[in-house]
Amino acid sequence: MSDNLKILINTLPKRLKPAARFLRHQESASGLSTTRYIQDVSTCLIPKAVFSRSIEDLTENTFLETSEEALIYLSPVLLGEYIARKGFSKNLPAELKKEVAETGVDLLKKGNSLTNKKVLPVKAAIALAATAIPLTEFSLNYIKNLMTLKLFNKSDFKNIASLENNQEDKAHQEKVKQSAKKHILGAAGIYTGLLGLAGLLATRGKNSKVLQKISEFIVAPGNKLFSKNEKAKNFVNKYFNIDFNKSPKGKLVLSKGQLTTCVLVGGCGYFGASADRGKENLKETATRFPLVALYVITGSELVEKGFKSLLHKYGKCKDVLNDKKETVPFEELDKLAEKLAKEKGTTVEKEFKSLVKQKGLIFGLPYLFALGVMGFFVSGMTVRATKKRYQNEHKNNIA
């Protein structure tokens, strides 16, 4: 942050200073920061805590939300940037190590065959190493089942959700335990195989045409599957590409494709672990998961664009929102404040305060939507639907 920007932030009222620092840090971290972690945990966990049905339910939700968000926002930079990148690119020439941060799609567009021959296998190896994130996401629900068994000696969802208070079936508990262990070990086995392929690509990829083609498919699947259909190619590359994105500072950060992979692979774990604990748990997952998955993959982006379009249409936040509905970066607010102060004959401090408020509004509206609709509404609706289904089935059984 420039010295001038620091000085201007210090001129803000006390209630605005934390917001300004939050907004600035969030942008500079390219979406993979502790601020995003805290933001998304609060959006998901607070509503679930409010609607929790037992101490077991609250413990499970706390474990899942904190660990899932840590996987998505904190582990990619650690695993991708500081472990996989350093390990797999150490034998690359110095001038090519920077190219590893470029996406595979962009490297293929450049068309430098010599660079791609050496760099793409390394990028594919890093992407495969990062599959630990979705596979761990898959395992989390099975780990949750084991945790609840260990801490509370419960495996029946009806007891966990306070629908009933029956004696636990030991045979059912053993079934849940063995299923969890089998799926966790299965995920570990799959990752071991993928890690072996990653090592092969990184060490032998530049000398093998077959491994070159595999590398290209991993980091740019749309190019291979839909080379003649531009729209389909871009869609697949955006949502089903496990390659990392590049941050403004040349670091590896989570991509939309990796996020989609986390949601879809994690969803298999959600449904599998839910089915183990009873049909009530499975039905609750089937009610909630599609809404949340759609919002995480595409909905949050659409909501943000929608809010920006409305603000632009009604002339709100026009100082920080351009005609393309893109916001001015926080790092440029000090210069923009100086420009506006000259034009309006006001002070730089006054204009900077107004700009921070506008940036806060653009960020705050989508966050409130996520908290209110995707948080409280979905959590409350899911809990109510589960209880209502159980009561109806219970009445029918009695009848």
N, C-alpha and C positions, 0 to 999 in steps of 0.2 A: 504494500500500500504506500502511495506517495505521502510525503510529509504534509503536503497541503491537504490531502484527504483526511489524514489523521487529525489535523487541526480543526477542520470543518466538523468532523464527527464529535469532537469535544465541545463544540459550540451548541450542539443540540440539547434539547430538554432531556432530563434524566430518563423519562419514559421512552424516548426515541433512540437513545444511544445503543441499548442492547439490540433493538430491532435493526439498526443500521449495521452493526457489527455482524449480526446473524445473516443478513442479506448479502453482505459483502463476502463473508466466508463461504456461504453456500455456493455462490457463483464461482469463486476462485477454485473450489474443490471439484468442479465439474459434476456435481450430483453424487459424489461418493464420499461424503464427509460425515463427521460425527453429527453435524447439524441435521442432515437428512435422516440419519439413523434415529435421532431423538424425535424428529418430526413424524416419521412413519410409525415408530413404536407407539407414540402417544395417540396417533390417529386410530390405530388398530386395538391397542391394549386398554385404553381408558373405557371405551364403550363395552368391551367384553368384561372388564372388571365390574362395571356398573350392573351388568345383566348376569353376572356369574351365579350359578345355582348351588354351589357348594365350595368348600375349601379345595377339593380335588379339582373341580372345574377351573377355579381361579389359578391354581398352581400350574395346571396344564397350559392354559392360555398365556400365562406369564412366561413360561419356559419357551413355548412355541414362538411367540411374537418377538421376544428379545433375541432368540437364537436365529430365527429366520431373517430378521432385518440385519443382524450382524453379518450373516452370510452374504446378503445382497450388497450391503453398502460398505462393509469394512474389510471383508476377506479378498475381494477381487484385486485390489491394489497390492495387498500383501502377497497373495499367491501368484498373481500374474506378473507384477512389476518387480518385486524384490526376491522372489524365489525362482519361478519358471524362466523369466526373461534372463536373469543373470546366469542361470544354469545352462540353458539351451543355446544362448547366443555367445558364450565365452570364446568359441573358436572362430567366430565371424571376424573379418577384417574390421578395423576400427571405423572406417568410413561407412560400413554397412550396418553397424549396430544401431544407429539412429533410425534406419529404415524399418527396423522391427516395430517401431511405434505406429507406422502407417498401417491402415487397414489393408487386408488382402485385396479387397475390391479396388482400392486406389492404386495399389502397386500394379495390378493387372491393367488398369487404365493407362498407366505410364508406359507400359509395354517394353520395359528394359529386361530382356530375357536373361541376361547374365546376372543382374541383381536378383530377379525373381527366382532364378534357379537356386541361389544360395539362401535367400531370405524367406521365401514362402514355406519351405519345410520347417524352418525354425518357428515361424509364426504358427503353423499348424500344430507343432509340438507344444507350444505354449497354450494354445486353445484347448488341446486335449488334456493338458495338465489341469486346466481350470474346470474340467468336468467334475472335479471333486466337489464343486459348489452345488450343482443340481443333484448330484448323487447323495450328498450329505443332506440336502433338503428332502429328498425322498426318504432317507433313513430317519429323519427327525420324528415323524409321527410314530414309528415303531419304537424309537427310543423313549418317546413320551409314554407309550403303553407300558414299557418295562419300568419306567420311573414311577408311574401310578401304582403298579403292582408292588413295587418295592416299598414305597413310602406309605401307601394307604391300604395295601392288600385288596385292591379292587380291580376288576376287569370288566364288569357288567356296566354298560353305559347307563342303564336305567337307574342304577344306584349312584353312579357318578353325577348324573344330571338331576338327582333328587326326584325322579319320577316314581321310584319305589325305594324300599329299604329292606331288601330281601337278603337272605344268607347267600354268600358268594359260592358259586359252583367251582370246586377245585379242579374238575376236569376242564372246564372252560378256561380257567386261569392258566392251566398248563398249555392249552391250545394257543392262547394269546401269546404266551411267553415263547413257545417254540416257533410260532409264525414270525414274531418280531426278530428273533435271532437269525432265522433262515434268510429273511429279506435284508437284514443289515449285512450279513456275510455275503449275500449275493451282490449287493451294491459294491462292497469292497472288492469282490472278485472282478466285477466289470471294470472298476477303476484300475485295478492292477493290469488288466489287459490293455486298456487305453493308454496307461502310462508306458507300457512296453512299446506300443506303437509309436508313442511320442518320442521315445528314445531312439527308435529306429529311424524315424523321419529326420530328427536333428542330426544324426551321425551319418546316415547313408542317403538322405534325400536328394542331395545335390548331384549324386552320381547315378540316380535311377529314374527312368522315365515314368515307371509305374508309381513310384513314391511321389514324384512330381505331380502327377495327376490326382493322386489322393490328397496331397497338400492343397491343391487348388480347389478341390471339392469341399474341403473342410473350411477354408477361409473365404470362399466365394461360391457357395452352392448354387445360387441363382444363375451364375454365369454358365455352369455346367448343365443345369437342368432346363433353362429357358434362354438359351443364347440368342434366339430370334424374336423373343417376346419381351420387349423392354419393361413393360409394366409388371409382368409376372417375375421377371428377373430381379427388379428392384424390391418387390414385395418380399420375395424369399430371402434376399440378401439382408433386408432390414429385420425381419422377424424370425428367421430360422438359421442365422449365421452365428456360430459360437466363437467367432473371432472377437478380440477386444477392439474397442474404439480408442482413438487417440485424444488425449487432453490437450489444451492449448500449450501446456508446458512439455509436451512430448512424452507423457506418461501413459501407461496402459490403464484404461478405465472400462467399467462394465458397459456392454453394448445392449441395445434393445433385443438382439437375438439371444444373448446370454440370459437376459431377464425372462424372455419367453420360454427358454429351455428350463429355467428354474421353476417357473410356474407349472409347465406341463409335466415335467418329470416329478416335481414335488406333488402334483395332483394325484399321480398314480399312488404315491405313498399315502396321501390323505385318504383316498377311497379304500385302499387295501387295509390300512390300519383300522379304519372305521368299521369296515365289514367284519373284521375279527371280533369287535366288541358288541356287535348286535345290529339288527336292522334299523333300530332307532337312530343309532349313530351314523349309519350309512345314509339314511334319508336326510338327516340334518346336513351332512356334508354335501349331498346332492342339491340341497336347497341353496346353500351359501356359496359353495365353491365357484360355480359358473359366473355368478355376479362379480365376485371378487377378482377372479382370473381375468375376465374381460376388462374390468376397470384397470387392473395393474398393467396389462399388456397394451391396451389402446385407449381405454376410457379416460385415464388421467391426462393424457396428451390432448384428447378431444375436448375435455372440460376446460383445460387451460386455454386452448385456442378459442373456444367459444366465449369465455369470459373476456379475452382480449378483443375479440370482434365486437362484443357488446360495448365495451369501454370506448373503443375506437369509433363506433357508430354514433354514440351519444356525446362524443367529444370530451371524454374523461381521460385523465392521465396523459393528455396529448403531448406534454413536454418530454415524457420518457417513452412514449409509444409511437413509433413511426408509421408511415403509410403501409408498410409491409407487416404491420402488427408485431414487430419485434421490439423488445425493450432495450434501452440504452444500457450498456454494461455499467455496473456500479463504479468501476475504476475510472469511468469517464464523467462521473457526476460533478466533480469539482470544476472541470473545464466548462461543462454545460451550465453550471450555476453562475460562473463568471460571465458567460455569454448572455444569459437571460437577465442578469443584473444590469448589464450595460444597456440592453434593449428596453428594459422596463423602468430603468432609473431607480432600482431598489438596491438592497445590499446582497452580497454573495451568500451570507449566512441565511438570510430569509429564503432565497431561492433554493438553496441546498436543502433546507428543512422541508420545503414543499416537494422537492424531487424525491426525498426519502419517503415521504408520506405516500406519494404516488406509486413508488416501487413496492412499498408495503401493501398497498391495496391490491396491486396486481398479483402479488404472492399470496396475500391473505384470503382472497375470495375462493380460489381453488382448494386451499387448505381447509377452510370452513366447510366447503362442500364435502370434502373427503371425510372430515370428522363427523358431520351431521348425517349425511346420506349413507356413505359407504361404511361409516362407523356405527353410529347409534341406530339408524334405521335398520340396516341389515342385521346387526346383532340382535336387536329387539325383535325383529320380525322372525328371525331364525329360532330364537328361544321360544317365542309364542307358538310358532308353527309346530315345533317338536312336541310341546306340551299338549296342544290341541289334537294332533294326530294320535298321541298316546291315549288321551282321554276317550276319543272316538273309538279307537280299537278296543279299549278296555270295556266300553259300554257294549260294543258288538259281541265281544266274547261272553259277557255276562248274559246278554240276550240269547 
